[in-house]
């Protein structure tokens, strides 16, 4: 079966979303499917739509190229029809509009099965800027129409239908070959190192942990807790929530901003860390149940971790510390006590999620497509 994996952006080696997409594509290939990837690329100011390493459309440069990459989708539909694609997997960019609808309808008319992954749902509260709200308004106007044109919607939530279209429920997965298992068990009798890896959005709630550290260090404790923040801030809101707290309370020695890291640099930071920080404020974007990629990556590394949402794959795991889904500062003493009582090895944590490989998750999509078409 020939598959087209469609995304509406480009790739970055430090970006977690880019890594996830590569894992998904590899998993589909491991399932013996013939997969090609459609994405955007830019070189010397010129914008291109690519199919693997080949240019599908050259949009040129300047203002017109910025418009074309957002509305010109006929080339994708024509390619899928011309190449005999059986199955199109779209990663939603919350961009339902007449152009994406026409593309999907054209492919469906050619008897191509089209599914769309919505990475987080609901997502309306993720938009706060004026530009973001305009994008969301357009999406709201057309998303139910787009959904009706789809065969299924892929979700990492527990929703059985989204926008009136049946879902295929899967978990975010792991490519175990690409994620290094933590090798060292560090001594934690005098200090504890926490790590949070993300493109930092307000719903990650890292500010709750920073405020918790502010409260903790007001008592001048002998036991030291460090928080390594790995990733870039998404915007001013996130910077303003975190940076003033660090500088005002002089916590630069304990809260270390590493920026985006990947490869060996990221592996080294994980080796130096004792516990990881997942999302602490998904409630801010109206989400209760979600199966985030980050939780699975931490477990694959062999690290215990903290989060506040509902994640059915981890709720009863002994290496998980749940914190309230509210705006309270994180209790640092609670983290210290939890880690002191923890008695599980990195390999045991990793082995506990073997069923969450990307190959197993993508098989659920393939099976549904093949058995119900």
PLY file of the C-alpha trace (Angstrom):
ply
format ascii 1.0
element vertex 373
property float x
property float y
property float z
element edge 372
property int vertex1
property int vertex2
end_header
0.00 0.00 0.00
1.33 3.43 -0.97
1.06 6.10 1.71
1.52 9.87 1.61
2.36 11.47 4.98
1.42 15.16 4.73
2.54 17.97 7.04
2.12 21.70 6.55
5.52 22.81 7.81
9.19 21.88 7.60
11.59 19.89 9.75
14.08 20.88 12.45
16.52 18.45 14.08
16.01 20.04 17.53
12.22 20.05 17.32
10.28 17.31 19.11
7.43 17.43 16.59
9.87 16.84 13.73
11.33 13.86 15.56
7.87 12.45 16.21
6.91 12.68 12.54
10.12 10.92 11.49
9.35 8.15 14.01
5.83 7.78 12.61
7.06 7.59 9.03
9.68 5.01 9.98
7.01 2.98 11.79
4.78 2.94 8.72
7.73 1.74 6.67
8.41 -1.03 9.20
4.82 -2.12 8.59
5.82 -2.80 4.97
4.14 0.27 3.50
5.57 2.38 0.69
5.70 5.82 2.35
6.59 9.26 1.00
6.55 12.49 3.00
5.20 15.85 1.83
6.50 18.92 3.68
7.66 22.52 3.25
11.25 23.60 2.78
13.07 26.89 2.31
16.41 27.70 0.69
17.87 31.17 0.04
14.47 32.72 0.65
12.68 30.42 -1.80
9.84 28.29 -0.47
9.19 24.78 -1.78
6.74 21.98 -1.22
8.69 18.75 -1.23
8.01 15.05 -1.69
10.90 13.41 0.14
13.97 14.97 -1.55
12.16 16.12 -4.70
10.51 19.49 -5.32
6.77 19.19 -5.89
6.05 22.94 -6.12
8.33 25.99 -6.23
6.56 28.95 -4.66
9.39 31.39 -5.20
10.06 34.09 -2.63
8.48 37.23 -1.24
4.95 37.81 -0.01
3.28 35.67 -2.68
5.26 32.60 -1.58
3.96 33.01 1.97
0.41 32.95 0.66
0.90 30.10 -1.82
2.32 27.69 0.74
-0.90 28.13 2.75
-3.46 27.80 -0.05
-1.89 25.83 -2.92
-2.78 22.20 -2.30
-3.88 21.05 -5.75
-0.35 19.87 -6.46
-0.62 17.49 -3.47
-3.94 16.03 -4.58
-2.71 15.69 -8.16
0.44 13.93 -6.98
-1.52 11.49 -4.82
-3.83 10.63 -7.72
-1.05 10.41 -10.28
1.15 8.16 -8.12
-1.63 5.80 -7.08
-1.52 6.69 -3.38
-3.94 4.51 -1.41
-3.81 6.23 1.97
-3.04 9.83 3.02
-2.08 10.62 6.63
-2.40 14.34 7.36
-1.05 16.03 10.47
-3.46 18.85 11.27
-2.13 22.38 11.55
-5.56 23.68 12.65
-5.90 25.00 9.11
-9.35 23.94 7.96
-10.30 26.23 5.08
-11.76 25.95 1.54
-8.34 25.01 0.13
-7.67 22.07 2.49
-11.29 20.94 2.08
-11.03 20.94 -1.71
-7.77 18.97 -1.54
-9.29 16.27 0.66
-12.47 16.07 -1.41
-10.43 15.70 -4.61
-8.45 12.83 -3.10
-11.53 11.14 -1.66
-13.24 11.38 -5.07
-10.29 9.40 -6.44
-11.01 6.71 -3.80
-8.00 7.66 -1.67
-8.48 7.06 2.06
-7.66 10.27 3.98
-7.18 10.45 7.74
-6.05 13.42 9.81
-4.20 13.45 13.09
-5.17 16.16 15.57
-2.19 16.15 17.96
-4.04 17.81 20.87
-7.78 18.15 21.40
-9.47 20.37 22.33
-7.09 23.05 21.10
-9.07 26.31 21.05
-7.45 27.62 24.24
-3.97 27.25 22.75
-4.43 30.52 20.85
-3.96 33.84 22.61
-2.36 36.26 20.11
-4.45 38.30 17.68
-2.95 36.44 14.71
-3.58 33.10 16.39
-7.20 33.99 17.07
-7.70 34.90 13.42
-6.29 31.51 12.37
-8.54 29.80 14.92
-11.61 31.71 13.71
-11.06 30.49 10.14
-10.50 26.95 11.41
-13.73 27.09 13.43
-15.67 28.16 10.35
-14.54 25.17 8.29
-13.33 22.35 10.54
-16.63 20.45 10.69
-16.88 20.54 6.89
-13.30 19.29 6.61
-13.98 16.57 9.18
-16.96 15.27 7.17
-14.64 14.82 4.18
-12.21 12.67 6.16
-12.37 8.92 6.64
-11.24 9.09 10.28
-9.57 11.49 12.71
-6.55 10.20 14.63
-6.52 11.29 18.27
-4.34 10.81 21.34
-7.35 11.53 23.54
-10.30 9.39 24.66
-12.78 11.07 22.30
-14.67 8.59 20.11
-15.62 11.30 17.62
-14.29 14.77 16.89
-16.24 17.35 14.88
-18.74 14.61 14.10
-16.20 12.23 12.55
-15.27 8.87 14.17
-11.78 8.68 15.62
-9.00 6.14 15.76
-7.63 6.33 19.30
-3.89 5.72 19.63
-1.12 6.70 22.00
1.89 8.78 21.19
4.57 6.22 20.55
8.27 5.64 20.89
10.99 4.57 18.51
13.15 2.71 21.00
16.04 2.52 18.54
16.31 6.32 18.53
16.11 7.05 22.26
19.08 6.28 24.48
18.46 4.56 27.81
19.88 6.38 30.81
22.99 4.54 32.01
23.97 6.25 35.26
22.22 6.26 38.63
23.43 9.49 40.22
23.97 9.98 43.91
21.10 12.07 45.28
21.99 12.25 48.98
22.82 15.97 48.72
21.11 17.20 45.56
18.47 16.34 42.99
18.51 17.30 39.32
15.20 17.75 37.47
14.94 18.11 33.69
12.16 19.48 31.49
12.52 19.23 27.71
10.09 21.08 25.45
9.45 24.00 23.19
8.15 25.86 26.19
4.45 26.78 26.02
2.33 28.13 28.86
0.49 24.81 29.16
3.73 23.07 30.10
3.41 24.92 33.40
7.15 25.10 34.09
6.42 28.35 35.91
4.61 26.28 38.59
7.82 24.39 39.29
9.88 27.58 39.23
7.50 29.15 41.76
7.83 25.99 43.84
11.59 26.42 43.82
11.19 30.07 44.83
9.21 28.93 47.86
11.65 26.10 48.62
14.77 28.25 48.59
13.20 30.87 50.85
13.93 28.36 53.63
17.66 28.22 52.79
17.67 24.41 52.58
20.85 22.36 52.75
19.46 19.89 50.19
19.76 21.41 46.73
17.31 20.92 43.87
18.21 21.95 40.33
15.87 22.42 37.37
17.37 22.08 33.89
15.08 23.70 31.30
15.97 22.38 27.85
14.27 24.11 24.94
13.38 27.54 23.63
10.53 29.69 24.85
7.58 29.80 22.47
6.90 33.48 23.11
6.91 36.48 25.44
4.17 35.06 27.64
6.31 32.05 28.55
9.44 34.14 29.09
7.55 36.60 31.30
6.10 33.76 33.38
9.52 32.29 34.17
12.49 34.64 33.68
11.47 37.36 36.18
10.93 34.72 38.88
14.46 33.43 38.33
16.15 36.84 38.33
14.10 38.43 41.13
14.83 35.54 43.50
18.42 35.00 42.31
17.90 31.36 41.33
20.20 31.35 38.32
22.42 28.75 40.01
19.51 26.35 40.48
17.39 26.91 37.37
19.56 26.47 34.32
18.35 27.51 30.87
20.10 25.33 28.29
18.15 26.29 25.18
17.32 23.67 22.56
19.57 20.60 22.57
19.68 17.35 20.66
21.92 14.37 20.06
24.83 13.78 22.42
24.32 17.10 24.24
20.78 16.12 25.14
21.85 12.59 26.09
24.43 14.04 28.49
21.84 16.27 30.17
19.60 13.26 30.72
22.52 11.32 32.22
23.03 14.14 34.71
19.34 14.26 35.64
17.42 12.23 38.21
13.78 12.96 37.42
11.87 14.59 34.55
9.10 17.18 34.32
6.16 16.62 32.00
3.27 19.03 31.45
2.06 20.71 34.62
-0.72 22.89 33.22
-2.63 21.24 30.39
-5.75 22.52 32.17
-4.80 25.98 30.91
-5.65 24.87 27.38
-8.78 23.02 28.46
-7.30 19.53 28.22
-7.89 16.85 30.83
-6.98 13.61 29.04
-3.97 13.42 26.74
-1.18 11.00 25.89
1.80 13.25 25.35
4.91 12.25 23.48
7.11 13.74 26.18
5.86 11.37 28.90
6.73 8.41 26.69
10.16 9.76 25.82
10.97 10.20 29.51
9.90 6.62 30.23
11.93 5.34 27.28
14.94 7.14 28.74
14.29 5.28 32.00
13.39 8.35 34.06
10.59 8.78 36.56
8.58 11.92 35.90
5.86 14.32 37.02
2.71 15.47 35.23
-0.75 16.84 36.04
-3.09 15.63 33.27
-4.79 12.25 32.90
-2.70 9.81 30.86
-4.21 6.33 30.91
-0.93 4.68 29.90
0.81 5.88 33.08
-1.76 6.55 35.80
-0.84 3.54 37.94
2.88 3.33 37.25
5.02 3.35 40.42
7.52 5.80 38.93
4.92 8.53 38.29
4.29 11.49 40.57
0.95 13.19 39.86
0.43 16.80 40.90
-2.86 18.74 40.99
-4.13 20.24 37.73
-4.36 23.75 39.15
-2.27 26.89 39.55
-0.63 26.01 42.87
3.18 26.06 43.05
4.71 22.59 42.95
5.71 21.29 46.37
9.44 20.60 46.06
9.54 18.60 49.28
6.93 16.28 47.78
9.27 15.62 44.85
12.23 14.98 47.15
10.27 12.53 49.31
8.89 10.71 46.28
12.32 10.27 44.72
13.87 9.03 47.97
11.28 6.24 48.16
11.58 5.32 44.47
13.12 1.91 43.84
13.00 1.07 40.13
15.76 0.88 37.54
15.85 2.76 34.22
15.57 -0.49 32.25
12.48 -1.53 34.23
10.83 1.82 33.47
11.66 1.45 29.79
10.39 -2.15 29.69
7.07 -1.06 31.17
6.13 0.74 27.92
7.18 -1.77 25.26
3.61 -1.80 23.93
3.92 1.90 23.14
6.28 1.58 20.18
5.31 3.70 17.18
5.10 0.54 15.10
2.40 -0.88 17.37
0.49 2.40 17.43
0.56 2.91 13.67
-0.60 -0.68 13.17
-3.87 0.38 14.82
-4.37 3.00 12.11
-3.44 0.62 9.29
-5.70 -2.15 10.60
-8.68 0.22 10.80
-8.05 1.54 7.29
-7.66 -1.92 5.81
-10.60 -3.60 7.57
-13.27 -0.89 7.34
-12.72 0.72 3.94
0 1
1 2
2 3
3 4
4 5
5 6
6 7
7 8
8 9
9 10
10 11
11 12
12 13
13 14
14 15
15 16
16 17
17 18
18 19
19 20
20 21
21 22
22 23
23 24
24 25
25 26
26 27
27 28
28 29
29 30
30 31
31 32
32 33
33 34
34 35
35 36
36 37
37 38
38 39
39 40
40 41
41 42
42 43
43 44
44 45
45 46
46 47
47 48
48 49
49 50
50 51
51 52
52 53
53 54
54 55
55 56
56 57
57 58
58 59
59 60
60 61
61 62
62 63
63 64
64 65
65 66
66 67
67 68
68 69
69 70
70 71
71 72
72 73
73 74
74 75
75 76
76 77
77 78
78 79
79 80
80 81
81 82
82 83
83 84
84 85
85 86
86 87
87 88
88 89
89 90
90 91
91 92
92 93
93 94
94 95
95 96
96 97
97 98
98 99
99 100
100 101
101 102
102 103
103 104
104 105
105 106
106 107
107 108
108 109
109 110
110 111
111 112
112 113
113 114
114 115
115 116
116 117
117 118
118 119
119 120
120 121
121 122
122 123
123 124
124 125
125 126
126 127
127 128
128 129
129 130
130 131
131 132
132 133
133 134
134 135
135 136
136 137
137 138
138 139
139 140
140 141
141 142
142 143
143 144
144 145
145 146
146 147
147 148
148 149
149 150
150 151
151 152
152 153
153 154
154 155
155 156
156 157
157 158
158 159
159 160
160 161
161 162
162 163
163 164
164 165
165 166
166 167
167 168
168 169
169 170
170 171
171 172
172 173
173 174
174 175
175 176
176 177
177 178
178 179
179 180
180 181
181 182
182 183
183 184
184 185
185 186
186 187
187 188
188 189
189 190
190 191
191 192
192 193
193 194
194 195
195 196
196 197
197 198
198 199
199 200
200 201
201 202
202 203
203 204
204 205
205 206
206 207
207 208
208 209
209 210
210 211
211 212
212 213
213 214
214 215
215 216
216 217
217 218
218 219
219 220
220 221
221 222
222 223
223 224
224 225
225 226
226 227
227 228
228 229
229 230
230 231
231 232
232 233
233 234
234 235
235 236
236 237
237 238
238 239
239 240
240 241
241 242
242 243
243 244
244 245
245 246
246 247
247 248
248 249
249 250
250 251
251 252
252 253
253 254
254 255
255 256
256 257
257 258
258 259
259 260
260 261
261 262
262 263
263 264
264 265
265 266
266 267
267 268
268 269
269 270
270 271
271 272
272 273
273 274
274 275
275 276
276 277
277 278
278 279
279 280
280 281
281 282
282 283
283 284
284 285
285 286
286 287
287 288
288 289
289 290
290 291
291 292
292 293
293 294
294 295
295 296
296 297
297 298
298 299
299 300
300 301
301 302
302 303
303 304
304 305
305 306
306 307
307 308
308 309
309 310
310 311
311 312
312 313
313 314
314 315
315 316
316 317
317 318
318 319
319 320
320 321
321 322
322 323
323 324
324 325
325 326
326 327
327 328
328 329
329 330
330 331
331 332
332 333
333 334
334 335
335 336
336 337
337 338
338 339
339 340
340 341
341 342
342 343
343 344
344 345
345 346
346 347
347 348
348 349
349 350
350 351
351 352
352 353
353 354
354 355
355 356
356 357
357 358
358 359
359 360
360 361
361 362
362 363
363 364
364 365
365 366
366 367
367 368
368 369
369 370
370 371
371 372
